[in-house]
Amino acid sequence: MDISVTTLEGKASGKVSVSDAVFGLEPRQDILHRMVRYQLAKRRAGTHDVKNRSEINATTKKMYKQKGTGSARHSTKKAPQFRGGGRAFGPTPRDHAFDLPKKVRALALRHALSAKRAADGIVVMDDLAMKEAKTSALRGHLAKLGLENALFIGGAELDNNFRLAAQNVPHVDVLPIQGINVYDILRREKLVLSKSAVEALEERFK
């Protein structure tokens, strides 16, 4: 299939041919859901922690004698039911990540690209580059193109002026082709690919 190519100024710049095996699949929600869960779980820090009763710094002396008081039988003040005691079954540091086969991850990326293509959410640009790192100038270009919420994917090396200009534009992300991922594709309305990014994707899934 062919996708029209435009410039940052909004002028037509020909067409680029893309593979149906990458951009023409029937999107599967289950695969996309698995991949998004995988990404979000993997980026969790997992550093949440509370003190259990073995970690509380307090006396281990028995609170009062076992019998004859008419009260419940207690041991130390470290027990969870007392103020200042240890937490019962609280969170502890752990890794939230889980495994997902490499083939499923690759397939999920192709389905995410196909989903954007099916929703007419892909824009191909000749080059993501600017003469000056001017945010106001970039805002003007994006307004002409109707790009208010977009993910820009450049080549292996991003143009520094474009990257700096896009830093202060809300709802706009810029990544090199190495950083393309399912979650970022789905969370933005438009996916803007440079011609070099399209070529890299075609080569990657060849």
Contacts in CASP RR format, 6 or more apart in sequence:
PFRMAT RR
TARGET T0000
AUTHOR 0000-0000-0000
METHOD contacts of the structure
MODEL  1
MDISVTTLEGKASGKVSVSDAVFGLEPRQDILHRMVRYQLAKRRAGTHDV
KNRSEINATTKKMYKQKGTGSARHSTKKAPQFRGGGRAFGPTPRDHAFDL
PKKVRALALRHALSAKRAADGIVVMDDLAMKEAKTSALRGHLAKLGLENA
LFIGGAELDNNFRLAAQNVPHVDVLPIQGINVYDILRREKLVLSKSAVEA
LEERFK
1 17 0 8 1.000
1 18 0 8 1.000
1 20 0 8 1.000
1 23 0 8 1.000
1 24 0 8 1.000
2 15 0 8 1.000
2 16 0 8 1.000
2 17 0 8 1.000
2 18 0 8 1.000
3 15 0 8 1.000
3 16 0 8 1.000
3 18 0 8 1.000
3 23 0 8 1.000
3 117 0 8 1.000
3 122 0 8 1.000
3 124 0 8 1.000
3 198 0 8 1.000
4 12 0 8 1.000
4 14 0 8 1.000
4 15 0 8 1.000
4 124 0 8 1.000
5 12 0 8 1.000
5 13 0 8 1.000
5 14 0 8 1.000
5 15 0 8 1.000
5 16 0 8 1.000
5 124 0 8 1.000
5 125 0 8 1.000
5 126 0 8 1.000
5 195 0 8 1.000
6 12 0 8 1.000
6 13 0 8 1.000
6 123 0 8 1.000
6 124 0 8 1.000
6 125 0 8 1.000
6 126 0 8 1.000
6 145 0 8 1.000
7 13 0 8 1.000
7 125 0 8 1.000
7 126 0 8 1.000
7 127 0 8 1.000
8 125 0 8 1.000
8 126 0 8 1.000
8 127 0 8 1.000
8 128 0 8 1.000
8 129 0 8 1.000
8 130 0 8 1.000
8 141 0 8 1.000
8 145 0 8 1.000
9 141 0 8 1.000
9 144 0 8 1.000
10 141 0 8 1.000
10 144 0 8 1.000
10 145 0 8 1.000
13 126 0 8 1.000
16 124 0 8 1.000
16 195 0 8 1.000
16 198 0 8 1.000
18 198 0 8 1.000
18 202 0 8 1.000
19 202 0 8 1.000
19 205 0 8 1.000
21 110 0 8 1.000
21 205 0 8 1.000
22 110 0 8 1.000
22 113 0 8 1.000
22 114 0 8 1.000
22 201 0 8 1.000
22 202 0 8 1.000
22 205 0 8 1.000
23 113 0 8 1.000
23 114 0 8 1.000
23 117 0 8 1.000
23 122 0 8 1.000
24 114 0 8 1.000
24 117 0 8 1.000
24 118 0 8 1.000
25 110 0 8 1.000
25 111 0 8 1.000
25 114 0 8 1.000
26 114 0 8 1.000
27 111 0 8 1.000
27 112 0 8 1.000
27 114 0 8 1.000
27 115 0 8 1.000
27 118 0 8 1.000
28 111 0 8 1.000
31 104 0 8 1.000
31 107 0 8 1.000
31 108 0 8 1.000
31 111 0 8 1.000
32 108 0 8 1.000
32 111 0 8 1.000
32 112 0 8 1.000
32 115 0 8 1.000
32 182 0 8 1.000
32 186 0 8 1.000
34 100 0 8 1.000
34 104 0 8 1.000
34 108 0 8 1.000
35 100 0 8 1.000
35 104 0 8 1.000
35 105 0 8 1.000
35 108 0 8 1.000
35 109 0 8 1.000
35 112 0 8 1.000
35 182 0 8 1.000
35 183 0 8 1.000
36 182 0 8 1.000
36 183 0 8 1.000
36 186 0 8 1.000
38 97 0 8 1.000
38 98 0 8 1.000
38 100 0 8 1.000
38 105 0 8 1.000
39 181 0 8 1.000
39 182 0 8 1.000
39 183 0 8 1.000
40 183 0 8 1.000
41 96 0 8 1.000
41 97 0 8 1.000
41 98 0 8 1.000
42 96 0 8 1.000
42 97 0 8 1.000
44 96 0 8 1.000
44 97 0 8 1.000
46 93 0 8 1.000
46 94 0 8 1.000
46 95 0 8 1.000
46 96 0 8 1.000
47 93 0 8 1.000
48 91 0 8 1.000
48 92 0 8 1.000
48 93 0 8 1.000
49 91 0 8 1.000
49 92 0 8 1.000
49 93 0 8 1.000
50 86 0 8 1.000
50 87 0 8 1.000
50 90 0 8 1.000
50 91 0 8 1.000
50 92 0 8 1.000
51 86 0 8 1.000
51 87 0 8 1.000
52 86 0 8 1.000
52 87 0 8 1.000
52 88 0 8 1.000
52 90 0 8 1.000
53 76 0 8 1.000
53 78 0 8 1.000
53 79 0 8 1.000
53 80 0 8 1.000
53 85 0 8 1.000
53 86 0 8 1.000
53 88 0 8 1.000
54 78 0 8 1.000
55 86 0 8 1.000
56 78 0 8 1.000
56 84 0 8 1.000
56 85 0 8 1.000
56 86 0 8 1.000
58 76 0 8 1.000
58 77 0 8 1.000
58 78 0 8 1.000
58 84 0 8 1.000
58 85 0 8 1.000
59 76 0 8 1.000
59 77 0 8 1.000
60 76 0 8 1.000
60 78 0 8 1.000
61 76 0 8 1.000
62 74 0 8 1.000
62 75 0 8 1.000
62 76 0 8 1.000
63 74 0 8 1.000
63 75 0 8 1.000
63 76 0 8 1.000
63 77 0 8 1.000
64 71 0 8 1.000
64 74 0 8 1.000
66 73 0 8 1.000
77 84 0 8 1.000
77 85 0 8 1.000
78 85 0 8 1.000
78 86 0 8 1.000
79 85 0 8 1.000
79 86 0 8 1.000
80 86 0 8 1.000
80 87 0 8 1.000
80 88 0 8 1.000
106 205 0 8 1.000
108 182 0 8 1.000
109 180 0 8 1.000
109 181 0 8 1.000
109 182 0 8 1.000
109 185 0 8 1.000
110 205 0 8 1.000
112 182 0 8 1.000
112 185 0 8 1.000
112 186 0 8 1.000
113 122 0 8 1.000
113 185 0 8 1.000
113 191 0 8 1.000
113 201 0 8 1.000
115 186 0 8 1.000
116 122 0 8 1.000
116 185 0 8 1.000
116 190 0 8 1.000
116 191 0 8 1.000
121 189 0 8 1.000
121 190 0 8 1.000
121 191 0 8 1.000
122 190 0 8 1.000
122 191 0 8 1.000
122 192 0 8 1.000
122 193 0 8 1.000
123 145 0 8 1.000
123 147 0 8 1.000
123 150 0 8 1.000
123 190 0 8 1.000
123 191 0 8 1.000
123 192 0 8 1.000
123 193 0 8 1.000
124 192 0 8 1.000
124 193 0 8 1.000
124 194 0 8 1.000
124 195 0 8 1.000
124 198 0 8 1.000
125 192 0 8 1.000
125 193 0 8 1.000
125 194 0 8 1.000
125 195 0 8 1.000
126 194 0 8 1.000
126 195 0 8 1.000
127 159 0 8 1.000
127 194 0 8 1.000
127 195 0 8 1.000
127 196 0 8 1.000
128 152 0 8 1.000
128 154 0 8 1.000
128 155 0 8 1.000
128 158 0 8 1.000
128 159 0 8 1.000
128 162 0 8 1.000
128 174 0 8 1.000
128 192 0 8 1.000
128 194 0 8 1.000
129 159 0 8 1.000
129 161 0 8 1.000
129 162 0 8 1.000
130 137 0 8 1.000
130 138 0 8 1.000
130 159 0 8 1.000
130 161 0 8 1.000
130 162 0 8 1.000
130 165 0 8 1.000
131 161 0 8 1.000
132 161 0 8 1.000
132 165 0 8 1.000
133 160 0 8 1.000
133 161 0 8 1.000
133 162 0 8 1.000
133 164 0 8 1.000
133 165 0 8 1.000
134 165 0 8 1.000
135 165 0 8 1.000
135 166 0 8 1.000
135 167 0 8 1.000
135 168 0 8 1.000
135 169 0 8 1.000
137 165 0 8 1.000
138 162 0 8 1.000
138 165 0 8 1.000
138 166 0 8 1.000
138 169 0 8 1.000
139 169 0 8 1.000
142 148 0 8 1.000
142 150 0 8 1.000
142 169 0 8 1.000
142 172 0 8 1.000
147 172 0 8 1.000
147 190 0 8 1.000
147 192 0 8 1.000
148 171 0 8 1.000
148 189 0 8 1.000
149 171 0 8 1.000
149 172 0 8 1.000
149 188 0 8 1.000
149 189 0 8 1.000
149 190 0 8 1.000
150 171 0 8 1.000
150 172 0 8 1.000
150 173 0 8 1.000
150 188 0 8 1.000
150 189 0 8 1.000
150 190 0 8 1.000
150 191 0 8 1.000
150 192 0 8 1.000
151 172 0 8 1.000
151 173 0 8 1.000
151 174 0 8 1.000
151 175 0 8 1.000
151 184 0 8 1.000
151 185 0 8 1.000
151 187 0 8 1.000
151 188 0 8 1.000
151 190 0 8 1.000
151 191 0 8 1.000
151 192 0 8 1.000
152 162 0 8 1.000
152 166 0 8 1.000
152 172 0 8 1.000
152 173 0 8 1.000
152 174 0 8 1.000
152 175 0 8 1.000
152 192 0 8 1.000
152 194 0 8 1.000
153 175 0 8 1.000
153 176 0 8 1.000
153 177 0 8 1.000
153 179 0 8 1.000
153 180 0 8 1.000
153 191 0 8 1.000
153 192 0 8 1.000
153 193 0 8 1.000
153 194 0 8 1.000
153 197 0 8 1.000
154 174 0 8 1.000
154 175 0 8 1.000
154 176 0 8 1.000
154 177 0 8 1.000
154 193 0 8 1.000
154 194 0 8 1.000
154 196 0 8 1.000
154 197 0 8 1.000
155 176 0 8 1.000
155 177 0 8 1.000
155 194 0 8 1.000
155 196 0 8 1.000
155 197 0 8 1.000
155 200 0 8 1.000
156 176 0 8 1.000
156 177 0 8 1.000
156 178 0 8 1.000
156 196 0 8 1.000
156 200 0 8 1.000
157 176 0 8 1.000
158 174 0 8 1.000
158 176 0 8 1.000
162 174 0 8 1.000
163 174 0 8 1.000
166 172 0 8 1.000
166 173 0 8 1.000
166 174 0 8 1.000
171 188 0 8 1.000
173 184 0 8 1.000
173 188 0 8 1.000
175 184 0 8 1.000
177 196 0 8 1.000
177 197 0 8 1.000
177 200 0 8 1.000
177 201 0 8 1.000
180 197 0 8 1.000
180 201 0 8 1.000
185 191 0 8 1.000
193 201 0 8 1.000
END
